[in-house]
Amino acid sequence: MPNHLNFHRAARMSFAAILALAASAAFAQGAYPTKPVRLIVGSSPGGGTDTTARLIQPKLAELLGQQIVVENRPGAASMIGTEHAARSDPDGYPRQVSVQGTGGEGESMKLPRFEC
């Protein structure tokens, strides 16, 4: 399959996952969200993951009825963004957008803590 088709398929799958996440959050809590939701991206602005997050941002904001803020935390093969998401309040407002292909996401929790 050509690369551009793989990208579009991955983007559609990511979008579907975010929509499912939004729907599950809506059913799990009555008044979610009551404040802006943060999408934490572990890559630089303009990269593939950032672009995907910004493509789904408007539709997600429309579905949730709340502002969605894309927050870039680049560095260390997206481990800084992962660390920041892990240290965020577990209130459902920070959400992480990451690339599955890095393979280091699970291992990053075993590494020394980064200061964000």
PyMOL commands that set and color helices and strands:
alter all, ss='L'
color gray80, all
select helices_A, chain A and resi 3-28+48-64+76-87+100-102+105-108
alter helices_A, ss='H'
color red, helices_A
select strands_A, chain A and resi 37-41+68-72+94-97
alter strands_A, ss='S'
color yellow, strands_A
deselect
rebuild
show_as cartoon
